[in-house]
Amino acid sequence: MPETQLPGDGTRGADTEAPFTPKGPINEMWAARPQWVRRGEAFFHVLRVKFAHAVLLPELSPDQAYDLRQTVRQEGQLTHGYVLMCALAAGIAILGLLQSSTAVVIGAMLVSPLMSPIAAMGFGFASLDGHRIRDSIRVVAIGAGIGIATGIVLTWLSPIRNATPEILARTEPNLLDLAVALFSGIAGGYSTVIGKGGTAIGVAIATALMPPLTVIGYGIGVLQPMFALGALLLFLTNLAAITFAFALIARLSGAARPFGKVEWTPRYATILVAAFLALATPLTMTLMKLTNEARIRSAAQEAIIAACGDRGVTIAQLDVSSSLLGSPKVKALVIATSYTGNAEIAAENALKETLREDVDVSLQQVLAADVRSQTQAMVDAAMERTTAGIAADVPPYKAIRQKIGLPTRSIWTDRAQRMVYLEPVPAPEWTLADYRATEKAASQGVNGWTVRLMPPPQPRLTVLLEASEDAQVPENAIATDLGIWALQRWGLGEVTILGADHARLTALARLLADAGIAAQIDGALVSPPEEPQAPAGDGTQAAPRAITATIAVYATSPSRLEAQRAEREAAARAAALEESFSAP
């Protein structure tokens, strides 16, 4: 049916679909198409109608399709209200992103008008109408520019400029973002065709578009070009997916202009091809990126399990990210029954051999001995995961190791307490004081995490209790607070103390108890109180000795306890036997 005016429409303005006679060689060829082409066209028309009915799409009559196209085009025009609503929606969105409030971000979309020009663009692609595509692209571009500019200004004015999880989640596209945009576009096209639910669907569409626009402004405002470029790619990808989804629904429902009425002039054909390439290019780049990440993810799963030991290893979370300027990054949380040293290096080497490219691996190991502990660890990891994923909650292992300056035997984390535990190899000439100073320096250079260094264990500690300035202090004596620090790092809950008088050992036991360490005084090895030293033979006073105590770190071994019990029983039997012989 020709695009003629319907009864009651009044005089056509400049912004209506004016009737025209298709001209040009392509239109002439289409008008003179052979009969078998016409039969094929009719066959595909029947298939389209049946498929539309199967997916619950209405079959629009030519008059209804014309009215719908006019409505969509008029709603997608540039108006003062459109400009104002874009600015308000972008302002609310950037404030919600800066305070990491999902509710505020979603609320901002209630006033976003982006659905209307995108619907017009989708209908333009469905109708192969270069004129309509050009007009709708202009409206969308103006709205996008307003969103970016609002994001820049409010970022400059805001006292809070931290990269929140809500912002980080929109700095690079992923498969879930693409799926949200695609389903939102299909829902938007369906609601446009049936004329219901447009506001609610518009919220979903705006959620996929307005936050990335404001993140572009945020990236420019804080001079982070990678944030801006990643958000721009996400916006263009979502825009392409939503637009093509609208076009698909418009074509299936019969709302698009028939192909026979398409104006194939060079000008409109150029606009159509340029617009298609502008939307298809970022979508293709994103699909290629997602395909590459899926390939890396599959290889990373095998490499990480092999690096950590095949038995009892579960990958609770695995994130893969890639960029055009750097190497791919793999960040994983592994739950295992035992710690595996140098697992990151082994996984990186395996991935390099498999993928023929360098991959940065950041591996966090959580130890869980039984099934119940493993399940709880997986639940804890899921609960602690932020919107940005585990990438935003992984300690900077490499930076910590560089600050420590010692080869690391093992490393593990306590995510609940935000602590990183490291056990370096025993270093010659390093004292407990050296390890404590290194721990303090490493903790100061890590934001959000506390470093705990495990010094090599020692069987006994000699702690200094009292000493005058001229007292002779043993070389191996350490301060009491340093000894308590070492006991806490070793995770000891009970020790044995000896080597001093009972009063001083009792005072030491109280200090240990305040630190959460129970101390048992070995009564057999309690020294008597110190007596004043006699003068030397030449009449001079001998240098006083420092008062020290010994902390037995290792508990008595079970075999030693059994031997002591056997000795006591043997002595008791011997005493009883001797007593029986001596009795009259």
C-alpha positions as CSV (number, residue, x, y, z in Angstrom):
1,M,0.0,0.0,0.0
2,P,1.4,3.5,-0.8
3,E,2.3,5.8,2.0
4,T,-0.9,7.9,1.6
5,Q,-2.5,10.1,4.2
6,L,-5.1,8.5,6.3
7,P,-8.5,10.1,6.7
8,G,-8.6,12.8,9.4
9,D,-4.8,13.3,9.4
10,G,-5.1,16.8,8.0
11,T,-2.5,18.4,5.8
12,R,0.9,16.7,5.7
13,G,3.7,18.7,7.2
14,A,7.4,18.6,6.3
15,D,8.0,16.0,9.0
16,T,5.6,13.3,7.7
17,E,6.3,10.5,5.4
18,A,5.3,12.1,2.1
19,P,4.3,9.8,-0.7
20,F,6.8,9.5,-3.4
21,T,7.5,7.4,-6.5
22,P,10.6,5.4,-6.0
23,K,13.3,6.3,-8.5
24,G,16.7,5.1,-9.4
25,P,18.0,1.9,-11.0
26,I,17.6,-0.2,-7.9
27,N,13.9,0.8,-7.5
28,E,13.3,0.1,-11.2
29,M,14.9,-3.3,-10.9
30,W,12.7,-4.0,-7.9
31,A,9.6,-2.9,-9.8
32,A,10.5,-5.2,-12.7
33,R,11.4,-8.2,-10.5
34,P,10.5,-11.6,-12.0
35,Q,7.6,-13.7,-10.9
36,W,9.7,-16.2,-8.9
37,V,11.1,-13.4,-6.8
38,R,7.6,-12.2,-6.1
39,R,6.7,-15.8,-5.0
40,G,9.7,-15.9,-2.8
41,E,8.7,-12.6,-1.3
42,A,5.2,-13.9,-0.6
43,F,6.7,-17.0,1.0
44,F,8.9,-15.1,3.4
45,H,6.0,-12.8,4.2
46,V,4.0,-15.8,5.3
47,L,6.9,-17.1,7.4
48,R,7.3,-13.7,9.0
49,V,3.6,-13.6,9.9
50,K,3.6,-17.0,11.4
51,F,6.8,-16.3,13.4
52,A,5.3,-13.1,14.6
53,H,2.2,-14.9,15.8
54,A,4.3,-17.6,17.5
55,V,6.2,-14.9,19.6
56,L,2.9,-13.1,20.3
57,L,3.6,-10.1,18.0
58,P,0.6,-8.5,16.5
59,E,0.3,-8.4,12.7
60,L,-0.2,-4.7,11.9
61,S,-2.2,-3.6,8.9
62,P,-0.6,-1.1,6.5
63,D,-2.7,1.7,8.1
64,Q,-1.8,0.7,11.6
65,A,1.9,0.4,10.6
66,Y,1.9,3.9,9.1
67,D,0.3,5.4,12.2
68,L,2.8,3.7,14.4
69,R,5.8,4.9,12.4
70,Q,4.4,8.5,12.6
71,T,4.0,8.2,16.4
72,V,7.5,6.8,16.9
73,R,9.1,9.5,14.8
74,Q,7.2,12.3,16.4
75,E,8.1,11.1,19.9
76,G,11.7,10.8,19.0
77,Q,12.1,14.5,17.9
78,L,14.4,16.9,19.6
79,T,12.5,19.2,22.0
80,H,13.3,21.4,25.0
81,G,11.8,18.8,27.3
82,Y,14.1,16.1,25.9
83,V,17.2,18.3,26.6
84,L,16.0,19.0,30.2
85,M,15.2,15.4,31.0
86,C,18.5,14.2,29.7
87,A,20.3,16.6,31.9
88,L,18.3,15.7,35.0
89,A,18.6,12.0,34.4
90,A,22.4,12.3,33.9
91,G,22.7,14.4,37.0
92,I,20.9,11.9,39.2
93,A,22.8,9.0,37.6
94,I,26.3,10.4,38.2
95,L,25.4,11.2,41.8
96,G,24.2,7.7,42.3
97,L,27.4,6.3,40.7
98,L,29.6,8.5,42.9
99,Q,27.9,7.2,46.1
100,S,27.6,3.6,44.7
101,S,23.9,3.5,45.1
102,T,22.1,1.2,42.7
103,A,18.7,2.5,43.8
104,V,19.6,6.1,42.9
105,V,21.0,5.0,39.5
106,I,17.8,3.1,38.7
107,G,15.7,6.0,40.0
108,A,17.5,8.4,37.6
109,M,16.3,6.3,34.7
110,L,12.7,7.0,35.5
111,V,13.1,10.5,33.9
112,S,15.4,9.5,31.0
113,P,13.9,10.1,27.6
114,L,16.4,8.0,25.6
115,M,14.0,5.3,24.5
116,S,12.1,7.5,22.1
117,P,14.9,8.5,19.7
118,I,16.4,5.0,19.9
119,A,13.0,3.5,18.9
120,A,12.9,6.0,16.0
121,M,16.4,4.9,15.0
122,G,15.4,1.2,15.1
123,F,12.3,1.8,13.0
124,G,14.5,3.7,10.5
125,F,16.9,0.7,10.2
126,A,13.9,-1.6,9.8
127,S,12.5,0.5,7.0
128,L,16.0,1.2,5.5
129,D,15.1,4.9,5.8
130,G,18.3,6.9,5.8
131,H,16.5,10.2,6.4
132,R,14.9,8.9,9.6
133,I,18.1,7.3,10.8
134,R,20.0,10.6,10.3
135,D,17.4,12.6,12.3
136,S,17.3,10.0,15.2
137,I,21.1,9.8,15.4
138,R,21.3,13.5,15.8
139,V,18.8,13.4,18.7
140,V,20.6,10.5,20.4
141,A,24.0,12.3,19.9
142,I,22.7,15.4,21.5
143,G,21.3,13.5,24.5
144,A,24.6,11.6,24.8
145,G,26.5,14.9,24.7
146,I,24.3,16.3,27.5
147,G,24.9,13.2,29.6
148,I,28.7,13.4,29.2
149,A,28.8,17.1,29.9
150,T,26.7,16.7,33.0
151,G,28.9,13.9,34.2
152,I,32.0,16.1,33.7
153,V,30.6,19.1,35.5
154,L,29.2,17.2,38.5
155,T,32.4,15.2,38.9
156,W,34.4,18.5,39.1
157,L,31.9,19.9,41.6
158,S,31.7,16.8,43.7
159,P,34.0,16.4,46.8
160,I,33.8,12.6,46.3
161,R,35.6,11.3,43.2
162,N,36.5,7.8,44.2
163,A,36.0,5.0,41.6
164,T,33.1,3.2,43.2
165,P,32.1,-0.4,42.2
166,E,29.1,1.1,40.3
167,I,31.5,3.1,38.2
168,L,34.0,0.3,37.7
169,A,31.3,-2.0,36.6
170,R,30.6,0.3,33.6
171,T,34.2,0.7,32.4
172,E,34.2,-2.3,30.1
173,P,31.5,-4.3,28.3
174,N,30.8,-7.9,29.2
175,L,28.4,-10.6,28.1
176,L,25.9,-9.8,30.7
177,D,25.7,-6.1,29.8
178,L,25.2,-7.1,26.2
179,A,22.4,-9.5,27.1
180,V,20.7,-6.8,29.2
181,A,20.8,-4.4,26.3
182,L,19.5,-6.9,23.8
183,F,16.6,-8.1,26.0
184,S,15.8,-4.5,26.8
185,G,15.7,-3.6,23.2
186,I,13.4,-6.5,22.4
187,A,11.1,-5.6,25.3
188,G,11.2,-2.0,24.1
189,G,10.3,-2.9,20.6
190,Y,7.5,-5.1,21.7
191,S,6.0,-2.5,24.1
192,T,6.2,0.1,21.3
193,V,4.3,-2.2,18.9
194,I,1.6,-3.1,21.3
195,G,1.5,0.4,22.9
196,K,1.9,-0.7,26.5
197,G,4.6,-0.6,29.2
198,G,6.7,2.0,27.5
199,T,7.7,3.8,30.7
200,A,8.9,0.6,32.5
201,I,10.8,-0.6,29.5
202,G,12.3,2.8,29.0
203,V,13.8,2.5,32.5
204,A,15.6,-0.7,31.5
205,I,16.9,0.8,28.2
206,A,18.1,4.0,30.0
207,T,19.8,1.8,32.6
208,A,21.9,0.3,29.8
209,L,22.8,3.7,28.3
210,M,22.7,6.7,30.7
211,P,25.1,5.4,33.4
212,P,27.9,4.6,30.8
213,L,27.4,8.1,29.4
214,T,28.0,9.7,32.8
215,V,30.9,7.4,33.4
216,I,32.5,8.8,30.3
217,G,32.1,12.2,31.8
218,Y,33.5,10.9,35.1
219,G,36.6,9.5,33.3
220,I,37.2,12.8,31.6
221,G,36.6,14.7,34.8
222,V,39.2,12.7,36.8
223,L,41.6,12.4,33.8
224,Q,41.2,8.6,33.5
225,P,41.0,8.0,29.7
226,M,40.8,4.2,30.1
227,F,37.6,4.7,32.1
228,A,36.1,7.0,29.5
229,L,37.1,4.7,26.5
230,G,35.7,1.6,28.2
231,A,32.4,3.3,29.1
232,L,32.2,4.7,25.5
233,L,32.6,1.2,24.1
234,L,29.9,-0.1,26.5
235,F,27.5,2.7,25.5
236,L,28.0,2.1,21.7
237,T,27.7,-1.6,22.2
238,N,24.4,-1.3,24.1
239,L,23.1,1.3,21.7
240,A,23.8,-1.0,18.8
241,A,22.2,-4.0,20.4
242,I,19.0,-2.0,21.5
243,T,18.7,-0.4,18.0
244,F,19.0,-3.6,16.1
245,A,16.5,-5.3,18.5
246,F,14.0,-2.5,17.8
247,A,14.6,-3.0,14.1
248,L,14.0,-6.7,14.3
249,I,10.7,-6.3,16.2
250,A,9.5,-3.6,13.8
251,R,10.2,-5.8,10.8
252,L,8.6,-8.9,12.3
253,S,5.5,-7.1,13.3
254,G,5.1,-5.4,9.9
255,A,5.5,-2.0,11.4
256,A,8.5,-1.2,9.1
257,R,8.1,0.3,5.6
258,P,7.9,-2.3,2.9
259,F,11.1,-2.8,1.0
260,G,9.4,-1.9,-2.2
261,K,8.9,1.7,-0.9
262,V,12.5,2.2,0.2
263,E,14.2,5.2,-1.5
264,W,17.5,3.9,-2.8
265,T,19.1,7.2,-3.7
266,P,22.9,7.5,-3.3
267,R,22.5,10.1,-0.5
268,Y,20.2,8.0,1.7
269,A,22.1,4.8,0.9
270,T,25.3,6.4,2.1
271,I,23.6,7.5,5.3
272,L,22.2,4.1,5.9
273,V,25.6,2.3,5.3
274,A,27.5,4.8,7.5
275,A,25.0,4.5,10.3
276,F,25.1,0.8,10.1
277,L,28.9,0.7,10.2
278,A,29.0,3.2,13.1
279,L,26.8,0.9,15.2
280,A,28.1,-2.5,13.9
281,T,31.8,-1.7,14.5
282,P,31.7,-1.4,18.3
283,L,29.3,-4.3,18.5
284,T,31.7,-6.4,16.5
285,M,34.6,-5.3,18.6
286,T,32.7,-6.2,21.8
287,L,31.7,-9.6,20.4
288,M,35.4,-10.3,19.4
289,K,36.5,-9.2,22.9
290,L,34.0,-11.5,24.6
291,T,34.9,-14.4,22.4
292,N,38.6,-13.9,23.3
293,E,37.8,-13.7,27.0
294,A,35.7,-16.9,26.8
295,R,38.7,-18.6,25.2
296,I,41.0,-17.3,27.9
297,R,38.5,-18.3,30.6
298,S,38.4,-21.9,29.4
299,A,42.2,-22.1,29.3
300,A,42.6,-20.4,32.7
301,Q,40.3,-22.9,34.4
302,E,42.5,-25.8,33.4
303,A,45.7,-23.9,34.1
304,I,44.7,-22.8,37.6
305,I,43.4,-26.2,38.6
306,A,46.6,-27.8,37.4
307,A,48.8,-25.2,39.1
308,C,47.0,-25.7,42.5
309,G,46.8,-29.5,42.3
310,D,44.1,-31.4,40.6
311,R,42.6,-32.8,43.8
312,G,40.3,-30.9,46.1
313,V,40.5,-27.6,44.2
314,T,37.4,-25.5,43.4
315,I,37.5,-22.3,41.5
316,A,34.8,-20.2,43.3
317,Q,35.2,-17.1,41.1
318,L,37.0,-16.4,37.9
319,D,37.1,-13.0,36.2
320,V,38.8,-12.4,32.8
321,S,39.4,-8.9,31.4
322,S,41.2,-7.8,28.3
323,S,42.0,-4.5,26.7
324,L,43.4,-3.2,23.4
325,L,46.5,-1.7,25.1
326,G,47.6,-4.3,27.6
327,S,47.8,-8.0,28.4
328,P,44.7,-10.0,29.4
329,K,44.2,-10.3,33.1
330,V,42.8,-13.3,35.0
331,K,41.7,-12.9,38.6
332,A,40.5,-16.0,40.5
333,L,39.5,-17.2,43.9
334,V,40.4,-20.8,44.5
335,I,39.2,-22.9,47.4
336,A,41.7,-25.7,48.2
337,T,42.5,-28.1,51.0
338,S,46.2,-27.0,51.1
339,Y,48.2,-24.0,50.0
340,T,50.3,-24.3,46.8
341,G,53.3,-22.1,46.5
342,N,54.1,-20.2,43.2
343,A,50.7,-21.2,41.8
344,E,50.4,-17.8,40.0
345,I,53.7,-18.3,38.1
346,A,52.8,-21.8,37.2
347,A,49.4,-20.7,35.9
348,E,50.9,-17.8,33.9
349,N,53.4,-20.2,32.3
350,A,50.7,-22.7,31.4
351,L,48.5,-20.0,29.8
352,K,51.4,-18.6,27.9
353,E,52.2,-22.0,26.4
354,T,48.5,-22.6,25.6
355,L,47.4,-19.2,24.3
356,R,50.8,-18.0,22.9
357,E,50.4,-14.7,24.7
358,D,51.3,-13.2,28.1
359,V,48.4,-13.3,30.7
360,D,48.6,-11.7,34.1
361,V,47.2,-14.0,36.7
362,S,46.1,-12.9,40.2
363,L,45.3,-15.9,42.3
364,Q,43.8,-15.9,45.8
365,Q,43.8,-19.2,47.7
366,V,41.3,-19.9,50.5
367,L,42.0,-23.0,52.6
368,A,39.1,-25.3,53.5
369,A,39.7,-28.8,54.7
370,D,36.2,-30.4,54.5
371,V,33.1,-30.1,52.3
372,R,31.3,-27.9,54.8
373,S,34.2,-25.4,55.0
374,Q,34.5,-25.3,51.2
375,T,30.8,-24.6,50.9
376,Q,31.0,-21.8,53.5
377,A,34.0,-20.3,51.8
378,M,32.1,-20.2,48.5
379,V,29.2,-18.5,50.2
380,D,31.5,-16.0,51.9
381,A,33.2,-15.3,48.6
382,A,29.9,-14.7,46.9
383,M,28.6,-12.5,49.7
384,E,31.8,-10.4,49.6
385,R,31.8,-10.0,45.9
386,T,31.0,-6.4,44.8
387,T,29.4,-5.2,41.6
388,A,32.8,-4.7,40.1
389,G,33.6,-8.3,40.7
390,I,36.5,-9.8,42.4
391,A,38.9,-7.6,40.5
392,A,38.2,-4.7,42.9
393,D,38.8,-6.8,46.0
394,V,42.1,-8.6,45.4
395,P,45.2,-7.6,47.4
396,P,48.2,-6.3,45.4
397,Y,50.2,-9.4,45.9
398,K,53.1,-8.3,43.7
399,A,53.5,-4.9,45.4
400,I,53.4,-6.6,48.9
401,R,56.1,-9.1,47.8
402,Q,58.3,-6.3,46.5
403,K,58.1,-4.4,49.7
404,I,59.0,-7.4,51.8
405,G,62.0,-8.2,49.7
406,L,62.2,-11.9,50.6
407,P,61.2,-15.0,48.7
408,T,57.7,-16.0,49.8
409,R,57.0,-19.6,50.8
410,S,53.2,-19.1,51.1
411,I,50.6,-16.4,51.0
412,W,47.0,-16.4,51.9
413,T,44.2,-14.0,52.8
414,D,41.4,-13.4,55.3
415,R,38.9,-11.5,53.3
416,A,36.6,-11.0,56.2
417,Q,39.3,-9.2,58.3
418,R,41.0,-7.8,55.2
419,M,44.4,-9.3,56.0
420,V,47.1,-10.8,53.9
421,Y,49.4,-13.4,55.6
422,L,52.8,-14.1,54.2
423,E,55.4,-16.7,55.2
424,P,58.8,-15.8,53.8
425,V,61.7,-18.3,53.7
426,P,64.1,-18.0,56.7
427,A,66.6,-15.3,55.9
428,P,70.1,-15.5,57.4
429,E,71.0,-12.7,59.9
430,W,67.3,-11.5,60.1
431,T,66.0,-11.0,63.6
432,L,62.4,-10.8,64.8
433,A,62.8,-7.1,65.0
434,D,63.7,-7.0,61.3
435,Y,60.6,-9.1,60.4
436,R,58.3,-6.8,62.4
437,A,59.7,-3.6,60.8
438,T,59.2,-5.2,57.4
439,E,55.6,-6.0,58.2
440,K,55.0,-2.5,59.3
441,A,56.5,-1.0,56.1
442,A,54.5,-3.4,53.9
443,S,51.2,-2.6,55.6
444,Q,51.7,1.1,55.1
445,G,51.9,0.7,51.3
446,V,48.7,-1.3,50.9
447,N,45.4,0.5,51.0
448,G,42.5,-1.4,52.5
449,W,44.5,-4.4,53.5
450,T,46.7,-5.3,56.5
451,V,49.8,-7.3,56.1
452,R,50.8,-10.0,58.6
453,L,54.3,-11.5,58.3
454,M,55.0,-14.9,59.7
455,P,58.6,-15.0,61.0
456,P,60.4,-18.3,61.0
457,P,59.4,-20.1,64.3
458,Q,61.9,-20.6,67.1
459,P,61.7,-23.2,69.8
460,R,62.4,-20.8,72.6
461,L,62.4,-17.0,73.2
462,T,64.4,-15.2,75.7
463,V,62.6,-12.1,76.8
464,L,64.1,-9.2,78.8
465,L,62.2,-8.5,82.0
466,E,64.5,-6.0,83.8
467,A,67.9,-4.5,83.1
468,S,69.8,-1.5,84.3
469,E,71.8,0.7,82.0
470,D,75.1,-1.1,82.8
471,A,73.6,-4.6,83.0
472,Q,74.9,-7.4,80.9
473,V,72.1,-8.3,78.5
474,P,72.3,-11.7,76.6
475,E,72.7,-11.3,72.9
476,N,69.5,-13.4,72.2
477,A,67.3,-11.4,74.6
478,I,64.4,-9.5,73.0
479,A,61.9,-7.1,74.3
480,T,58.7,-8.5,75.8
481,D,56.4,-6.8,73.2
482,L,58.5,-8.2,70.4
483,G,58.1,-11.7,71.8
484,I,54.4,-11.3,72.1
485,W,54.2,-10.1,68.5
486,A,56.1,-13.2,67.4
487,L,53.8,-15.5,69.4
488,Q,50.7,-13.8,67.9
489,R,52.0,-14.3,64.4
490,W,52.7,-17.9,65.0
491,G,49.1,-18.3,66.2
492,L,50.0,-19.7,69.6
493,G,47.3,-19.8,72.3
494,E,49.3,-21.3,75.1
495,V,53.0,-21.3,76.1
496,T,55.2,-22.3,79.0
497,I,57.4,-19.7,80.7
498,L,60.3,-20.3,83.0
499,G,63.8,-19.1,84.1
500,A,62.9,-16.2,86.5
501,D,61.4,-15.8,90.0
502,H,57.8,-16.5,90.5
503,A,56.7,-12.9,90.9
504,R,58.2,-11.8,87.6
505,L,56.9,-14.9,85.7
506,T,53.4,-14.0,87.1
507,A,53.7,-10.5,85.7
508,L,54.8,-11.9,82.4
509,A,51.9,-14.3,82.3
510,R,49.5,-11.4,82.8
511,L,51.0,-9.6,79.8
512,L,50.6,-12.7,77.7
513,A,47.1,-13.2,78.9
514,D,46.2,-9.6,77.8
515,A,47.5,-10.6,74.3
516,G,45.2,-13.7,74.3
517,I,48.0,-16.1,75.1
518,A,47.7,-18.4,78.1
519,A,51.0,-18.9,80.0
520,Q,51.8,-21.9,82.2
521,I,54.6,-21.4,84.7
522,D,57.0,-24.3,84.9
523,G,57.4,-24.6,88.7
524,A,60.4,-26.9,88.5
525,L,62.4,-24.3,86.7
526,V,61.5,-21.2,88.6
527,S,64.6,-19.3,89.7
528,P,64.9,-17.9,93.3
529,P,64.8,-14.1,93.7
530,E,67.9,-12.2,92.7
531,E,70.3,-11.5,95.5
532,P,72.7,-8.5,95.6
533,Q,75.9,-9.4,94.0
534,A,79.0,-9.4,96.3
535,P,81.9,-7.1,95.4
536,A,84.7,-8.5,93.4
537,G,88.0,-9.4,94.9
538,D,89.5,-6.0,94.1
539,G,86.6,-4.2,95.9
540,T,84.8,-3.1,92.7
541,Q,81.2,-3.9,92.2
542,A,80.6,-6.5,89.5
543,A,78.3,-5.5,86.5
544,P,74.7,-6.5,87.3
545,R,73.0,-9.2,85.2
546,A,69.8,-8.5,83.3
547,I,66.8,-10.5,84.4
548,T,65.3,-12.6,81.6
549,A,62.7,-15.3,81.2
550,T,62.4,-18.1,78.7
551,I,59.2,-18.8,76.7
552,A,59.0,-22.3,75.5
553,V,57.3,-22.0,72.1
554,Y,57.0,-25.6,71.2
555,A,54.7,-27.8,73.2
556,T,56.1,-31.0,74.6
557,S,55.8,-33.8,72.0
558,P,53.4,-36.6,72.7
559,S,56.2,-39.1,72.6
560,R,58.1,-37.1,75.2
561,L,55.0,-36.9,77.4
562,E,54.6,-40.7,77.1
563,A,58.3,-41.2,78.0
564,Q,57.9,-38.9,81.1
565,R,54.8,-40.8,82.2
566,A,56.6,-44.1,81.8
567,E,59.5,-42.8,83.9
568,R,57.2,-41.7,86.6
569,E,55.4,-45.0,86.7
570,A,58.8,-46.9,86.8
571,A,60.0,-44.7,89.6
572,A,56.8,-45.3,91.6
573,R,57.0,-49.0,91.1
574,A,60.7,-49.0,92.2
575,A,59.8,-46.9,95.3
576,A,57.0,-49.3,96.2
577,L,59.2,-52.3,95.7
578,E,62.0,-50.8,97.9
579,E,59.4,-49.9,100.5
580,S,58.2,-53.5,100.6
581,F,61.7,-54.9,101.1
582,S,62.5,-52.5,103.9
583,A,59.3,-53.3,105.8
584,P,59.8,-55.6,108.8
